[in-house]
Amino acid sequence: MNETEYRTRGNWNEMKGKIKQSYGDLTDDDLTYNEGKEDEWLGKLQQKTGKAKGDLKRWIDSL
């Protein structure tokens, strides 16, 4: 697990609230991260938000 993943998981509940404020159509299921399925999870978020994978990662890291 890299530092970004650890930091993201540690603050995930707080971050989910911020993400939902920005994208109200995202559900808890959309924001559930399953270890080992990062690409699938990011793909789902890409479809819902319209952001590119790299942009999405940077945006999540900035929260």
PASEBA-1860 file (N, C-alpha, C; in nm, 3 decimals):
! residues 63
1> MNETEYRT> 0.087/-0.117/0.000/0.000/0.000/0.000/0.091/0.123/0.000 ~ 0.065/0.217/-0.092/0.148/0.337/-0.097/0.094/0.444/-0.003 ~ 0.171/0.548/0.015/0.135/0.653/0.111/0.001/0.717/0.077 ~ -0.024/0.740/-0.050/-0.150/0.802/-0.091/-0.269/0.714/-0.054 ~ -0.257/0.583/-0.078/-0.365/0.492/-0.042/-0.389/0.492/0.109 ~ -0.282/0.490/0.186/-0.295/0.489/0.331/-0.364/0.616/0.379 ~ -0.319/0.729/0.327/-0.377/0.857/0.366/-0.523/0.863/0.324 ~ -0.553/0.816/0.205/-0.689/0.816/0.154/-0.780/0.731/0.242
9> RGNWNEMK> -0.735/0.613/0.277/-0.817/0.525/0.360/-0.838/0.583/0.499 ~ -0.736/0.646/0.553/-0.745/0.702/0.687/-0.849/0.811/0.699 ~ -0.870/0.886/0.595/-0.963/0.998/0.596/-1.085/0.973/0.507 ~ -1.109/0.847/0.473/-1.207/0.817/0.370/-1.348/0.865/0.402 ~ -1.395/0.849/0.525/-1.531/0.892/0.556/-1.548/1.042/0.536 ~ -1.450/1.119/0.578/-1.454/1.264/0.557/-1.449/1.297/0.409 ~ -1.365/1.226/0.336/-1.351/1.252/0.193/-1.478/1.214/0.117 ~ -1.544/1.104/0.158/-1.668/1.064/0.090/-1.771/1.176/0.099
17> GKIKQSYG> -1.780/1.242/0.213/-1.873/1.353/0.228/-1.841/1.466/0.131 ~ -1.715/1.498/0.115/-1.674/1.605/0.023/-1.702/1.565/-0.122 ~ -1.678/1.440/-0.154/-1.703/1.392/-0.290/-1.852/1.397/-0.320 ~ -1.934/1.354/-0.225/-2.080/1.357/-0.245/-2.131/1.500/-0.260 ~ -2.069/1.596/-0.192/-2.108/1.736/-0.208/-2.081/1.782/-0.350 ~ -1.970/1.738/-0.407/-1.934/1.777/-0.543/-2.013/1.701/-0.648 ~ -2.042/1.576/-0.620/-2.113/1.489/-0.716/-2.226/1.419/-0.641 ~ -2.337/1.486/-0.630/-2.451/1.436/-0.554/-2.510/1.307/-0.604
25> DLTDDDLT> -2.484/1.270/-0.729/-2.541/1.146/-0.783/-2.458/1.022/-0.748 ~ -2.344/1.040/-0.680/-2.264/0.926/-0.638/-2.326/0.864/-0.513 ~ -2.329/0.732/-0.509/-2.386/0.661/-0.395/-2.274/0.604/-0.308 ~ -2.310/0.551/-0.191/-2.212/0.484/-0.106/-2.150/0.365/-0.180 ~ -2.229/0.296/-0.260/-2.176/0.184/-0.338/-2.070/0.231/-0.436 ~ -2.092/0.346/-0.499/-1.994/0.402/-0.592/-1.863/0.435/-0.522 ~ -1.872/0.472/-0.397/-1.755/0.517/-0.322/-1.693/0.408/-0.236 ~ -1.741/0.286/-0.248/-1.684/0.176/-0.173/-1.563/0.123/-0.247
33> YNEGKEDE> -1.448/0.133/-0.180/-1.323/0.087/-0.238/-1.294/-0.055/-0.191 ~ -1.274/-0.145/-0.284/-1.238/-0.283/-0.251/-1.092/-0.304/-0.289 ~ -1.014/-0.347/-0.193/-0.872/-0.367/-0.215/-0.847/-0.458/-0.336 ~ -0.755/-0.415/-0.420/-0.722/-0.492/-0.538/-0.808/-0.460/-0.659 ~ -0.907/-0.374/-0.642/-0.998/-0.342/-0.753/-0.998/-0.191/-0.780 ~ -0.881/-0.129/-0.766/-0.871/0.016/-0.785/-0.914/0.058/-0.925 ~ -0.868/-0.015/-1.028/-0.902/0.023/-1.166/-1.052/0.016/-1.191 ~ -1.116/-0.088/-1.140/-1.261/-0.102/-1.156/-1.333/0.013/-1.085
41> WLGKLQQK> -1.288/0.044/-0.963/-1.348/0.151/-0.883/-1.329/0.286/-0.952 ~ -1.207/0.312/-0.999/-1.182/0.439/-1.068/-1.263/0.448/-1.197 ~ -1.279/0.336/-1.267/-1.359/0.334/-1.390/-1.503/0.372/-1.361 ~ -1.558/0.321/-1.253/-1.695/0.354/-1.215/-1.706/0.504/-1.184 ~ -1.608/0.556/-1.111/-1.609/0.700/-1.079/-1.590/0.784/-1.204 ~ -1.507/0.737/-1.298/-1.488/0.809/-1.423/-1.620/0.822/-1.499 ~ -1.696/0.715/-1.506/-1.824/0.717/-1.576/-1.920/0.816/-1.511 ~ -1.923/0.818/-1.380/-2.017/0.904/-1.308/-1.976/1.051/-1.309
49> TGKAKGDL> -1.844/1.078/-1.305/-1.798/1.217/-1.294/-1.755/1.278/-1.426 ~ -1.719/1.195/-1.523/-1.671/1.246/-1.650/-1.524/1.291/-1.645 ~ -1.454/1.261/-1.535/-1.314/1.299/-1.522/-1.223/1.187/-1.573 ~ -1.105/1.225/-1.623/-1.005/1.126/-1.663/-0.945/1.061/-1.539 ~ -0.891/0.942/-1.554/-0.838/0.866/-1.440/-0.733/0.946/-1.363 ~ -0.638/1.004/-1.433/-0.533/1.083/-1.367/-0.589/1.203/-1.295 ~ -0.683/1.271/-1.359/-0.747/1.387/-1.297/-0.824/1.346/-1.172 ~ -0.889/1.232/-1.179/-0.966/1.181/-1.066/-0.875/1.149/-0.949
57> KRWIDSL> -0.762/1.083/-0.975/-0.667/1.052/-0.869/-0.613/1.179/-0.804 ~ -0.575/1.277/-0.887/-0.523/1.403/-0.833/-0.629/1.475/-0.751 ~ -0.754/1.474/-0.798/-0.863/1.541/-0.727/-0.886/1.475/-0.591 ~ -0.889/1.341/-0.588/-0.908/1.270/-0.462/-0.792/1.299/-0.367 ~ -0.670/1.299/-0.420/-0.553/1.326/-0.336/-0.555/1.467/-0.279 ~ -0.620/1.559/-0.349/-0.623/1.699/-0.304/-0.726/1.726/-0.196 ~ -0.819/1.632/-0.175/-0.924/1.654/-0.076/-0.871/1.649/0.066
END
